[in-house]
Amino acid sequence: MTATEISLKVDEAVWNELRNLARETERSVSEVLSEAIEEYLARRRARPDVLRHLEDSMRENEELGKLLE
């Protein structure tokens, strides 16, 4: 995997928590951040699919919904 170097600013308390987590899990801060970014992206990408399925289900069951009102 090719890595890209980035620069960012975070709250000092968050930075300290990140460093502590990296130390506790015997990983580098870079590894912890990479994992966090991957998980964030996966969650954000999944949401539109879930909402689309929900909308489809609501449309398909519209009559049933009216009966339950």
CHARMM-style PDB file with segment names, atoms N, HN, CA, C and O in Angstrom:
ATOM      1  N   MET     1       0.841  -1.171   0.000  1.00  0.00      PROA
ATOM      2  CA  MET     1       0.000   0.000   0.000  1.00  0.00      PROA
ATOM      3  C   MET     1       0.889   1.238   0.000  1.00  0.00      PROA
ATOM      4  O   MET     1       1.847   1.333   0.767  1.00  0.00      PROA
ATOM      5  N   THR     2       0.559   2.172  -0.863  1.00  0.00      PROA
ATOM      6  HN  THR     2      -0.219   2.095  -1.487  1.00  0.00      PROA
ATOM      7  CA  THR     2       1.263   3.439  -0.904  1.00  0.00      PROA
ATOM      8  C   THR     2       0.623   4.375   0.111  1.00  0.00      PROA
ATOM      9  O   THR     2      -0.601   4.499   0.152  1.00  0.00      PROA
ATOM     10  N   ALA     3       1.422   5.022   0.916  1.00  0.00      PROA
ATOM     11  HN  ALA     3       2.417   4.921   0.882  1.00  0.00      PROA
ATOM     12  CA  ALA     3       0.916   5.925   1.941  1.00  0.00      PROA
ATOM     13  C   ALA     3       1.082   7.372   1.494  1.00  0.00      PROA
ATOM     14  O   ALA     3       2.038   7.717   0.799  1.00  0.00      PROA
ATOM     15  N   THR     4       0.142   8.207   1.902  1.00  0.00      PROA
ATOM     16  HN  THR     4      -0.634   7.928   2.467  1.00  0.00      PROA
ATOM     17  CA  THR     4       0.192   9.638   1.634  1.00  0.00      PROA
ATOM     18  C   THR     4       0.331  10.370   2.951  1.00  0.00      PROA
ATOM     19  O   THR     4      -0.393  10.093   3.908  1.00  0.00      PROA
ATOM     20  N   GLU     5       1.256  11.297   2.997  1.00  0.00      PROA
ATOM     21  HN  GLU     5       1.844  11.522   2.221  1.00  0.00      PROA
ATOM     22  CA  GLU     5       1.466  12.071   4.213  1.00  0.00      PROA
ATOM     23  C   GLU     5       0.467  13.222   4.250  1.00  0.00      PROA
ATOM     24  O   GLU     5       0.264  13.913   3.252  1.00  0.00      PROA
ATOM     25  N   ILE     6      -0.160  13.421   5.424  1.00  0.00      PROA
ATOM     26  HN  ILE     6       0.004  12.860   6.235  1.00  0.00      PROA
ATOM     27  CA  ILE     6      -1.109  14.515   5.594  1.00  0.00      PROA
ATOM     28  C   ILE     6      -0.723  15.338   6.819  1.00  0.00      PROA
ATOM     29  O   ILE     6       0.060  14.898   7.661  1.00  0.00      PROA
ATOM     30  N   SER     7      -1.281  16.525   6.899  1.00  0.00      PROA
ATOM     31  HN  SER     7      -1.917  16.882   6.215  1.00  0.00      PROA
ATOM     32  CA  SER     7      -1.074  17.389   8.049  1.00  0.00      PROA
ATOM     33  C   SER     7      -2.453  17.816   8.534  1.00  0.00      PROA
ATOM     34  O   SER     7      -3.321  18.146   7.726  1.00  0.00      PROA
ATOM     35  N   LEU     8      -2.659  17.813   9.853  1.00  0.00      PROA
ATOM     36  HN  LEU     8      -1.954  17.545  10.509  1.00  0.00      PROA
ATOM     37  CA  LEU     8      -3.948  18.214  10.386  1.00  0.00      PROA
ATOM     38  C   LEU     8      -3.795  18.798  11.766  1.00  0.00      PROA
ATOM     39  O   LEU     8      -2.768  18.631  12.425  1.00  0.00      PROA
ATOM     40  N   LYS     9      -4.833  19.484  12.191  1.00  0.00      PROA
ATOM     41  HN  LYS     9      -5.667  19.619  11.656  1.00  0.00      PROA
ATOM     42  CA  LYS     9      -4.857  20.043  13.538  1.00  0.00      PROA
ATOM     43  C   LYS     9      -6.029  19.416  14.274  1.00  0.00      PROA
ATOM     44  O   LYS     9      -7.142  19.354  13.750  1.00  0.00      PROA
ATOM     45  N   VAL    10      -5.776  18.954  15.487  1.00  0.00      PROA
ATOM     46  HN  VAL    10      -4.872  19.004  15.912  1.00  0.00      PROA
ATOM     47  CA  VAL    10      -6.826  18.388  16.328  1.00  0.00      PROA
ATOM     48  C   VAL    10      -6.706  18.966  17.732  1.00  0.00      PROA
ATOM     49  O   VAL    10      -5.644  19.437  18.139  1.00  0.00      PROA
ATOM     50  N   ASP    11      -7.790  18.920  18.444  1.00  0.00      PROA
ATOM     51  HN  ASP    11      -8.652  18.538  18.113  1.00  0.00      PROA
ATOM     52  CA  ASP    11      -7.798  19.362  19.828  1.00  0.00      PROA
ATOM     53  C   ASP    11      -6.744  18.583  20.613  1.00  0.00      PROA
ATOM     54  O   ASP    11      -6.561  17.386  20.394  1.00  0.00      PROA
ATOM     55  N   GLU    12      -6.069  19.250  21.507  1.00  0.00      PROA
ATOM     56  HN  GLU    12      -6.219  20.223  21.685  1.00  0.00      PROA
ATOM     57  CA  GLU    12      -4.988  18.611  22.262  1.00  0.00      PROA
ATOM     58  C   GLU    12      -5.477  17.399  23.058  1.00  0.00      PROA
ATOM     59  O   GLU    12      -4.774  16.393  23.153  1.00  0.00      PROA
ATOM     60  N   ALA    13      -6.670  17.493  23.624  1.00  0.00      PROA
ATOM     61  HN  ALA    13      -7.242  18.310  23.548  1.00  0.00      PROA
ATOM     62  CA  ALA    13      -7.214  16.368  24.399  1.00  0.00      PROA
ATOM     63  C   ALA    13      -7.464  15.162  23.494  1.00  0.00      PROA
ATOM     64  O   ALA    13      -7.210  14.023  23.885  1.00  0.00      PROA
ATOM     65  N   VAL    14      -7.961  15.417  22.288  1.00  0.00      PROA
ATOM     66  HN  VAL    14      -8.167  16.343  21.970  1.00  0.00      PROA
ATOM     67  CA  VAL    14      -8.190  14.324  21.330  1.00  0.00      PROA
ATOM     68  C   VAL    14      -6.857  13.703  20.929  1.00  0.00      PROA
ATOM     69  O   VAL    14      -6.737  12.480  20.846  1.00  0.00      PROA
ATOM     70  N   TRP    15      -5.861  14.542  20.683  1.00  0.00      PROA
ATOM     71  HN  TRP    15      -5.958  15.535  20.750  1.00  0.00      PROA
ATOM     72  CA  TRP    15      -4.533  14.046  20.311  1.00  0.00      PROA
ATOM     73  C   TRP    15      -3.957  13.144  21.417  1.00  0.00      PROA
ATOM     74  O   TRP    15      -3.383  12.091  21.141  1.00  0.00      PROA
ATOM     75  N   ASN    16      -4.123  13.578  22.654  1.00  0.00      PROA
ATOM     76  HN  ASN    16      -4.589  14.434  22.878  1.00  0.00      PROA
ATOM     77  CA  ASN    16      -3.613  12.784  23.773  1.00  0.00      PROA
ATOM     78  C   ASN    16      -4.330  11.438  23.864  1.00  0.00      PROA
ATOM     79  O   ASN    16      -3.700  10.413  24.121  1.00  0.00      PROA
ATOM     80  N   GLU    17      -5.649  11.443  23.653  1.00  0.00      PROA
ATOM     81  HN  GLU    17      -6.161  12.276  23.445  1.00  0.00      PROA
ATOM     82  CA  GLU    17      -6.409  10.186  23.661  1.00  0.00      PROA
ATOM     83  C   GLU    17      -5.948   9.272  22.529  1.00  0.00      PROA
ATOM     84  O   GLU    17      -5.823   8.061  22.713  1.00  0.00      PROA
ATOM     85  N   LEU    18      -5.700   9.848  21.373  1.00  0.00      PROA
ATOM     86  HN  LEU    18      -5.802  10.832  21.223  1.00  0.00      PROA
ATOM     87  CA  LEU    18      -5.235   9.066  20.225  1.00  0.00      PROA
ATOM     88  C   LEU    18      -3.875   8.437  20.516  1.00  0.00      PROA
ATOM     89  O   LEU    18      -3.664   7.255  20.243  1.00  0.00      PROA
ATOM     90  N   ARG    19      -2.974   9.208  21.056  1.00  0.00      PROA
ATOM     91  HN  ARG    19      -3.145  10.168  21.278  1.00  0.00      PROA
ATOM     92  CA  ARG    19      -1.644   8.674  21.397  1.00  0.00      PROA
ATOM     93  C   ARG    19      -1.745   7.584  22.453  1.00  0.00      PROA
ATOM     94  O   ARG    19      -1.059   6.566  22.367  1.00  0.00      PROA
ATOM     95  N   ASN    20      -2.600   7.797  23.450  1.00  0.00      PROA
ATOM     96  HN  ASN    20      -3.158   8.624  23.520  1.00  0.00      PROA
ATOM     97  CA  ASN    20      -2.785   6.786  24.490  1.00  0.00      PROA
ATOM     98  C   ASN    20      -3.347   5.495  23.908  1.00  0.00      PROA
ATOM     99  O   ASN    20      -2.893   4.404  24.252  1.00  0.00      PROA
ATOM    100  N   LEU    21      -4.330   5.621  23.032  1.00  0.00      PROA
ATOM    101  HN  LEU    21      -4.698   6.507  22.753  1.00  0.00      PROA
ATOM    102  CA  LEU    21      -4.904   4.426  22.409  1.00  0.00      PROA
ATOM    103  C   LEU    21      -3.852   3.688  21.594  1.00  0.00      PROA
ATOM    104  O   LEU    21      -3.765   2.461  21.654  1.00  0.00      PROA
ATOM    105  N   ALA    22      -3.062   4.420  20.841  1.00  0.00      PROA
ATOM    106  HN  ALA    22      -3.133   5.416  20.792  1.00  0.00      PROA
ATOM    107  CA  ALA    22      -2.005   3.792  20.044  1.00  0.00      PROA
ATOM    108  C   ALA    22      -1.032   3.041  20.956  1.00  0.00      PROA
ATOM    109  O   ALA    22      -0.639   1.911  20.665  1.00  0.00      PROA
ATOM    110  N   ARG    23      -0.660   3.670  22.037  1.00  0.00      PROA
ATOM    111  HN  ARG    23      -0.980   4.588  22.274  1.00  0.00      PROA
ATOM    112  CA  ARG    23       0.269   3.042  22.991  1.00  0.00      PROA
ATOM    113  C   ARG    23      -0.352   1.785  23.602  1.00  0.00      PROA
ATOM    114  O   ARG    23       0.294   0.739  23.680  1.00  0.00      PROA
ATOM    115  N   GLU    24      -1.624   1.897  24.040  1.00  0.00      PROA
ATOM    116  HN  GLU    24      -2.148   2.746  23.977  1.00  0.00      PROA
ATOM    117  CA  GLU    24      -2.310   0.774  24.676  1.00  0.00      PROA
ATOM    118  C   GLU    24      -2.475  -0.420  23.741  1.00  0.00      PROA
ATOM    119  O   GLU    24      -2.452  -1.567  24.186  1.00  0.00      PROA
ATOM    120  N   THR    25      -2.639  -0.155  22.458  1.00  0.00      PROA
ATOM    121  HN  THR    25      -2.657   0.778  22.096  1.00  0.00      PROA
ATOM    122  CA  THR    25      -2.863  -1.225  21.487  1.00  0.00      PROA
ATOM    123  C   THR    25      -1.586  -1.616  20.750  1.00  0.00      PROA
ATOM    124  O   THR    25      -1.603  -2.420  19.817  1.00  0.00      PROA
ATOM    125  N   GLU    26      -0.478  -1.023  21.196  1.00  0.00      PROA
ATOM    126  HN  GLU    26      -0.464  -0.371  21.954  1.00  0.00      PROA
ATOM    127  CA  GLU    26       0.835  -1.301  20.601  1.00  0.00      PROA
ATOM    128  C   GLU    26       0.851  -1.083  19.091  1.00  0.00      PROA
ATOM    129  O   GLU    26       1.389  -1.887  18.329  1.00  0.00      PROA
ATOM    130  N   ARG    27       0.245   0.027  18.689  1.00  0.00      PROA
ATOM    131  HN  ARG    27      -0.191   0.680  19.308  1.00  0.00      PROA
ATOM    132  CA  ARG    27       0.245   0.419  17.274  1.00  0.00      PROA
ATOM    133  C   ARG    27       0.725   1.858  17.172  1.00  0.00      PROA
ATOM    134  O   ARG    27       0.811   2.572  18.171  1.00  0.00      PROA
ATOM    135  N   SER    28       1.029   2.265  15.975  1.00  0.00      PROA
ATOM    136  HN  SER    28       0.959   1.685  15.163  1.00  0.00      PROA
ATOM    137  CA  SER    28       1.428   3.654  15.764  1.00  0.00      PROA
ATOM    138  C   SER    28       0.174   4.526  15.649  1.00  0.00      PROA
ATOM    139  O   SER    28      -0.920   4.044  15.355  1.00  0.00      PROA
ATOM    140  N   VAL    29       0.370   5.816  15.891  1.00  0.00      PROA
ATOM    141  HN  VAL    29       1.259   6.208  16.130  1.00  0.00      PROA
ATOM    142  CA  VAL    29      -0.733   6.761  15.723  1.00  0.00      PROA
ATOM    143  C   VAL    29      -1.230   6.695  14.285  1.00  0.00      PROA
ATOM    144  O   VAL    29      -2.435   6.773  14.042  1.00  0.00      PROA
ATOM    145  N   SER    30      -0.334   6.556  13.350  1.00  0.00      PROA
ATOM    146  HN  SER    30       0.645   6.493  13.547  1.00  0.00      PROA
ATOM    147  CA  SER    30      -0.699   6.464  11.938  1.00  0.00      PROA
ATOM    148  C   SER    30      -1.624   5.265  11.672  1.00  0.00      PROA
ATOM    149  O   SER    30      -2.598   5.376  10.927  1.00  0.00      PROA
ATOM    150  N   GLU    31      -1.307   4.132  12.287  1.00  0.00      PROA
ATOM    151  HN  GLU    31      -0.516   4.042  12.892  1.00  0.00      PROA
ATOM    152  CA  GLU    31      -2.148   2.947  12.112  1.00  0.00      PROA
ATOM    153  C   GLU    31      -3.543   3.165  12.691  1.00  0.00      PROA
ATOM    154  O   GLU    31      -4.540   2.787  12.076  1.00  0.00      PROA
ATOM    155  N   VAL    32      -3.611   3.768  13.858  1.00  0.00      PROA
ATOM    156  HN  VAL    32      -2.801   4.075  14.357  1.00  0.00      PROA
ATOM    157  CA  VAL    32      -4.905   4.026  14.500  1.00  0.00      PROA
ATOM    158  C   VAL    32      -5.719   5.000  13.654  1.00  0.00      PROA
ATOM    159  O   VAL    32      -6.912   4.787  13.438  1.00  0.00      PROA
ATOM    160  N   LEU    33      -5.081   6.070  13.174  1.00  0.00      PROA
ATOM    161  HN  LEU    33      -4.112   6.243  13.349  1.00  0.00      PROA
ATOM    162  CA  LEU    33      -5.777   7.043  12.336  1.00  0.00      PROA
ATOM    163  C   LEU    33      -6.250   6.427  11.030  1.00  0.00      PROA
ATOM    164  O   LEU    33      -7.370   6.694  10.595  1.00  0.00      PROA
ATOM    165  N   SER    34      -5.430   5.617  10.404  1.00  0.00      PROA
ATOM    166  HN  SER    34      -4.520   5.400  10.757  1.00  0.00      PROA
ATOM    167  CA  SER    34      -5.818   4.971   9.144  1.00  0.00      PROA
ATOM    168  C   SER    34      -7.044   4.091   9.351  1.00  0.00      PROA
ATOM    169  O   SER    34      -7.969   4.107   8.540  1.00  0.00      PROA
ATOM    170  N   GLU    35      -7.049   3.324  10.436  1.00  0.00      PROA
ATOM    171  HN  GLU    35      -6.297   3.311  11.095  1.00  0.00      PROA
ATOM    172  CA  GLU    35      -8.199   2.464  10.737  1.00  0.00      PROA
ATOM    173  C   GLU    35      -9.453   3.312  10.982  1.00  0.00      PROA
ATOM    174  O   GLU    35     -10.535   2.983  10.495  1.00  0.00      PROA
ATOM    175  N   ALA    36      -9.301   4.393  11.734  1.00  0.00      PROA
ATOM    176  HN  ALA    36      -8.423   4.660  12.130  1.00  0.00      PROA
ATOM    177  CA  ALA    36     -10.438   5.263  12.033  1.00  0.00      PROA
ATOM    178  C   ALA    36     -11.011   5.881  10.761  1.00  0.00      PROA
ATOM    179  O   ALA    36     -12.229   5.964  10.605  1.00  0.00      PROA
ATOM    180  N   ILE    37     -10.147   6.310   9.864  1.00  0.00      PROA
ATOM    181  HN  ILE    37      -9.158   6.243   9.991  1.00  0.00      PROA
ATOM    182  CA  ILE    37     -10.594   6.906   8.606  1.00  0.00      PROA
ATOM    183  C   ILE    37     -11.314   5.867   7.752  1.00  0.00      PROA
ATOM    184  O   ILE    37     -12.358   6.161   7.169  1.00  0.00      PROA
ATOM    185  N   GLU    38     -10.768   4.659   7.674  1.00  0.00      PROA
ATOM    186  HN  GLU    38      -9.920   4.420   8.147  1.00  0.00      PROA
ATOM    187  CA  GLU    38     -11.411   3.587   6.898  1.00  0.00      PROA
ATOM    188  C   GLU    38     -12.799   3.280   7.445  1.00  0.00      PROA
ATOM    189  O   GLU    38     -13.747   3.130   6.675  1.00  0.00      PROA
ATOM    190  N   GLU    39     -12.927   3.184   8.770  1.00  0.00      PROA
ATOM    191  HN  GLU    39     -12.156   3.306   9.395  1.00  0.00      PROA
ATOM    192  CA  GLU    39     -14.223   2.897   9.380  1.00  0.00      PROA
ATOM    193  C   GLU    39     -15.220   4.028   9.135  1.00  0.00      PROA
ATOM    194  O   GLU    39     -16.394   3.773   8.869  1.00  0.00      PROA
ATOM    195  N   TYR    40     -14.765   5.258   9.223  1.00  0.00      PROA
ATOM    196  HN  TYR    40     -13.811   5.465   9.440  1.00  0.00      PROA
ATOM    197  CA  TYR    40     -15.620   6.418   8.968  1.00  0.00      PROA
ATOM    198  C   TYR    40     -16.144   6.386   7.534  1.00  0.00      PROA
ATOM    199  O   TYR    40     -17.339   6.566   7.299  1.00  0.00      PROA
ATOM    200  N   LEU    41     -15.255   6.159   6.588  1.00  0.00      PROA
ATOM    201  HN  LEU    41     -14.284   6.013   6.779  1.00  0.00      PROA
ATOM    202  CA  LEU    41     -15.660   6.121   5.185  1.00  0.00      PROA
ATOM    203  C   LEU    41     -16.651   4.995   4.916  1.00  0.00      PROA
ATOM    204  O   LEU    41     -17.612   5.183   4.169  1.00  0.00      PROA
ATOM    205  N   ALA    42     -16.430   3.841   5.509  1.00  0.00      PROA
ATOM    206  HN  ALA    42     -15.649   3.689   6.116  1.00  0.00      PROA
ATOM    207  CA  ALA    42     -17.340   2.710   5.324  1.00  0.00      PROA
ATOM    208  C   ALA    42     -18.731   3.044   5.854  1.00  0.00      PROA
ATOM    209  O   ALA    42     -19.731   2.716   5.216  1.00  0.00      PROA
ATOM    210  N   ARG    43     -18.800   3.691   7.012  1.00  0.00      PROA
ATOM    211  HN  ARG    43     -17.988   3.958   7.530  1.00  0.00      PROA
ATOM    212  CA  ARG    43     -20.105   4.075   7.583  1.00  0.00      PROA
ATOM    213  C   ARG    43     -20.802   5.104   6.713  1.00  0.00      PROA
ATOM    214  O   ARG    43     -22.006   5.000   6.481  1.00  0.00      PROA
ATOM    215  N   ARG    44     -20.077   6.084   6.233  1.00  0.00      PROA
ATOM    216  HN  ARG    44     -19.099   6.169   6.421  1.00  0.00      PROA
ATOM    217  CA  ARG    44     -20.680   7.145   5.426  1.00  0.00      PROA
ATOM    218  C   ARG    44     -21.163   6.614   4.077  1.00  0.00      PROA
ATOM    219  O   ARG    44     -22.172   7.085   3.553  1.00  0.00      PROA
ATOM    220  N   ARG    45     -20.468   5.661   3.525  1.00  0.00      PROA
ATOM    221  HN  ARG    45     -19.648   5.279   3.950  1.00  0.00      PROA
ATOM    222  CA  ARG    45     -20.863   5.106   2.231  1.00  0.00      PROA
ATOM    223  C   ARG    45     -22.053   4.162   2.365  1.00  0.00      PROA
ATOM    224  O   ARG    45     -22.860   4.051   1.442  1.00  0.00      PROA
ATOM    225  N   ALA    46     -22.169   3.497   3.475  1.00  0.00      PROA
ATOM    226  HN  ALA    46     -21.514   3.587   4.225  1.00  0.00      PROA
ATOM    227  CA  ALA    46     -23.261   2.541   3.670  1.00  0.00      PROA
ATOM    228  C   ALA    46     -24.594   3.240   3.864  1.00  0.00      PROA
ATOM    229  O   ALA    46     -25.628   2.709   3.459  1.00  0.00      PROA
ATOM    230  N   ARG    47     -24.597   4.401   4.464  1.00  0.00      PROA
ATOM    231  HN  ARG    47     -23.757   4.833   4.793  1.00  0.00      PROA
ATOM    232  CA  ARG    47     -25.842   5.094   4.797  1.00  0.00      PROA
ATOM    233  C   ARG    47     -26.756   5.329   3.593  1.00  0.00      PROA
ATOM    234  O   ARG    47     -27.945   5.030   3.699  1.00  0.00      PROA
ATOM    235  N   PRO    48     -26.278   5.846   2.453  1.00  0.00      PROA
ATOM    236  CA  PRO    48     -27.182   6.051   1.317  1.00  0.00      PROA
ATOM    237  C   PRO    48     -27.849   4.757   0.859  1.00  0.00      PROA
ATOM    238  O   PRO    48     -29.022   4.772   0.487  1.00  0.00      PROA
ATOM    239  N   ASP    49     -27.124   3.640   0.878  1.00  0.00      PROA
ATOM    240  HN  ASP    49     -26.171   3.628   1.181  1.00  0.00      PROA
ATOM    241  CA  ASP    49     -27.721   2.363   0.486  1.00  0.00      PROA
ATOM    242  C   ASP    49     -28.825   1.956   1.448  1.00  0.00      PROA
ATOM    243  O   ASP    49     -29.877   1.480   1.022  1.00  0.00      PROA
ATOM    244  N   VAL    50     -28.593   2.138   2.736  1.00  0.00      PROA
ATOM    245  HN  VAL    50     -27.738   2.525   3.082  1.00  0.00      PROA
ATOM    246  CA  VAL    50     -29.600   1.788   3.737  1.00  0.00      PROA
ATOM    247  C   VAL    50     -30.839   2.651   3.549  1.00  0.00      PROA
ATOM    248  O   VAL    50     -31.960   2.143   3.581  1.00  0.00      PROA
ATOM    249  N   LEU    51     -30.647   3.951   3.355  1.00  0.00      PROA
ATOM    250  HN  LEU    51     -29.736   4.364   3.329  1.00  0.00      PROA
ATOM    251  CA  LEU    51     -31.782   4.850   3.164  1.00  0.00      PROA
ATOM    252  C   LEU    51     -32.554   4.508   1.898  1.00  0.00      PROA
ATOM    253  O   LEU    51     -33.783   4.586   1.885  1.00  0.00      PROA
ATOM    254  N   ARG    52     -31.860   4.136   0.849  1.00  0.00      PROA
ATOM    255  HN  ARG    52     -30.862   4.073   0.860  1.00  0.00      PROA
ATOM    256  CA  ARG    52     -32.523   3.760  -0.407  1.00  0.00      PROA
ATOM    257  C   ARG    52     -33.379   2.514  -0.189  1.00  0.00      PROA
ATOM    258  O   ARG    52     -34.507   2.455  -0.680  1.00  0.00      PROA
ATOM    259  N   HSD    53     -32.873   1.526   0.532  1.00  0.00      PROA
ATOM    260  HN  HSD    53     -31.957   1.574   0.931  1.00  0.00      PROA
ATOM    261  CA  HSD    53     -33.640   0.318   0.823  1.00  0.00      PROA
ATOM    262  C   HSD    53     -34.856   0.637   1.690  1.00  0.00      PROA
ATOM    263  O   HSD    53     -35.931   0.074   1.485  1.00  0.00      PROA
ATOM    264  N   LEU    54     -34.688   1.534   2.652  1.00  0.00      PROA
ATOM    265  HN  LEU    54     -33.814   1.992   2.818  1.00  0.00      PROA
ATOM    266  CA  LEU    54     -35.800   1.936   3.503  1.00  0.00      PROA
ATOM    267  C   LEU    54     -36.886   2.609   2.683  1.00  0.00      PROA
ATOM    268  O   LEU    54     -38.067   2.302   2.843  1.00  0.00      PROA
ATOM    269  N   GLU    55     -36.500   3.520   1.811  1.00  0.00      PROA
ATOM    270  HN  GLU    55     -35.541   3.771   1.681  1.00  0.00      PROA
ATOM    271  CA  GLU    55     -37.472   4.195   0.949  1.00  0.00      PROA
ATOM    272  C   GLU    55     -38.194   3.202   0.050  1.00  0.00      PROA
ATOM    273  O   GLU    55     -39.409   3.300  -0.121  1.00  0.00      PROA
ATOM    274  N   ASP    56     -37.472   2.253  -0.524  1.00  0.00      PROA
ATOM    275  HN  ASP    56     -36.485   2.173  -0.385  1.00  0.00      PROA
ATOM    276  CA  ASP    56     -38.087   1.225  -1.370  1.00  0.00      PROA
ATOM    277  C   ASP    56     -39.098   0.408  -0.579  1.00  0.00      PROA
ATOM    278  O   ASP    56     -40.198   0.132  -1.060  1.00  0.00      PROA
ATOM    279  N   SER    57     -38.720   0.023   0.640  1.00  0.00      PROA
ATOM    280  HN  SER    57     -37.827   0.247   1.030  1.00  0.00      PROA
ATOM    281  CA  SER    57     -39.612  -0.771   1.480  1.00  0.00      PROA
ATOM    282  C   SER    57     -40.861   0.013   1.852  1.00  0.00      PROA
ATOM    283  O   SER    57     -41.964  -0.534   1.836  1.00  0.00      PROA
ATOM    284  N   MET    58     -40.699   1.281   2.185  1.00  0.00      PROA
ATOM    285  HN  MET    58     -39.803   1.725   2.197  1.00  0.00      PROA
ATOM    286  CA  MET    58     -41.853   2.113   2.540  1.00  0.00      PROA
ATOM    287  C   MET    58     -42.796   2.266   1.350  1.00  0.00      PROA
ATOM    288  O   MET    58     -44.015   2.223   1.516  1.00  0.00      PROA
ATOM    289  N   ARG    59     -42.248   2.443   0.166  1.00  0.00      PROA
ATOM    290  HN  ARG    59     -41.257   2.478   0.031  1.00  0.00      PROA
ATOM    291  CA  ARG    59     -43.054   2.581  -1.039  1.00  0.00      PROA
ATOM    292  C   ARG    59     -43.799   1.281  -1.327  1.00  0.00      PROA
ATOM    293  O   ARG    59     -44.984   1.302  -1.661  1.00  0.00      PROA
ATOM    294  N   GLU    60     -43.110   0.156  -1.199  1.00  0.00      PROA
ATOM    295  HN  GLU    60     -42.147   0.138  -0.928  1.00  0.00      PROA
ATOM    296  CA  GLU    60     -43.719  -1.145  -1.473  1.00  0.00      PROA
ATOM    297  C   GLU    60     -44.822  -1.492  -0.472  1.00  0.00      PROA
ATOM    298  O   GLU    60     -45.758  -2.222  -0.800  1.00  0.00      PROA
ATOM    299  N   ASN    61     -44.708  -0.968   0.747  1.00  0.00      PROA
ATOM    300  HN  ASN    61     -43.948  -0.375   1.014  1.00  0.00      PROA
ATOM    301  CA  ASN    61     -45.666  -1.310   1.800  1.00  0.00      PROA
ATOM    302  C   ASN    61     -46.558  -0.133   2.180  1.00  0.00      PROA
ATOM    303  O   ASN    61     -47.055  -0.063   3.304  1.00  0.00      PROA
ATOM    304  N   GLU    62     -46.756   0.772   1.261  1.00  0.00      PROA
ATOM    305  HN  GLU    62     -46.352   0.715   0.348  1.00  0.00      PROA
ATOM    306  CA  GLU    62     -47.545   1.968   1.543  1.00  0.00      PROA
ATOM    307  C   GLU    62     -48.984   1.626   1.946  1.00  0.00      PROA
ATOM    308  O   GLU    62     -49.520   2.206   2.890  1.00  0.00      PROA
ATOM    309  N   GLU    63     -49.597   0.699   1.240  1.00  0.00      PROA
ATOM    310  HN  GLU    63     -49.162   0.228   0.473  1.00  0.00      PROA
ATOM    311  CA  GLU    63     -50.979   0.320   1.570  1.00  0.00      PROA
ATOM    312  C   GLU    63     -51.079  -0.277   2.968  1.00  0.00      PROA
ATOM    313  O   GLU    63     -52.003   0.043   3.716  1.00  0.00      PROA
ATOM    314  N   LEU    64     -50.147  -1.131   3.317  1.00  0.00      PROA
ATOM    315  HN  LEU    64     -49.397  -1.391   2.709  1.00  0.00      PROA
ATOM    316  CA  LEU    64     -50.136  -1.727   4.658  1.00  0.00      PROA
ATOM    317  C   LEU    64     -49.990  -0.630   5.712  1.00  0.00      PROA
ATOM    318  O   LEU    64     -50.637  -0.679   6.758  1.00  0.00      PROA
ATOM    319  N   GLY    65     -49.160   0.332   5.442  1.00  0.00      PROA
ATOM    320  HN  GLY    65     -48.634   0.372   4.593  1.00  0.00      PROA
ATOM    321  CA  GLY    65     -48.972   1.441   6.380  1.00  0.00      PROA
ATOM    322  C   GLY    65     -50.262   2.204   6.605  1.00  0.00      PROA
ATOM    323  O   GLY    65     -50.571   2.591   7.732  1.00  0.00      PROA
ATOM    324  N   LYS    66     -51.019   2.423   5.533  1.00  0.00      PROA
ATOM    325  HN  LYS    66     -50.768   2.109   4.618  1.00  0.00      PROA
ATOM    326  CA  LYS    66     -52.299   3.120   5.662  1.00  0.00      PROA
ATOM    327  C   LYS    66     -53.279   2.333   6.511  1.00  0.00      PROA
ATOM    328  O   LYS    66     -54.031   2.920   7.289  1.00  0.00      PROA
ATOM    329  N   LEU    67     -53.283   1.011   6.377  1.00  0.00      PROA
ATOM    330  HN  LEU    67     -52.672   0.534   5.745  1.00  0.00      PROA
ATOM    331  CA  LEU    67     -54.179   0.165   7.165  1.00  0.00      PROA
ATOM    332  C   LEU    67     -53.825   0.204   8.651  1.00  0.00      PROA
ATOM    333  O   LEU    67     -54.701   0.045   9.501  1.00  0.00      PROA
ATOM    334  N   LEU    68     -52.561   0.413   8.964  1.00  0.00      PROA
ATOM    335  HN  LEU    68     -51.849   0.543   8.273  1.00  0.00      PROA
ATOM    336  CA  LEU    68     -52.112   0.418  10.347  1.00  0.00      PROA
ATOM    337  C   LEU    68     -52.284   1.754  11.039  1.00  0.00      PROA
ATOM    338  O   LEU    68     -52.080   1.848  12.250  1.00  0.00      PROA
ATOM    339  N   GLU    69     -52.655   2.790  10.301  1.00  0.00      PROA
ATOM    340  HN  GLU    69     -52.821   2.714   9.318  1.00  0.00      PROA
ATOM    341  CA  GLU    69     -52.831   4.130  10.918  1.00  0.00      PROA
ATOM    342  C   GLU    69     -54.011   4.182  11.828  1.00  0.00      PROA
ATOM    343  OT1 GLU    69     -54.290   5.227  12.417  1.00  0.00      PROA
TER     344      GLU     69
END
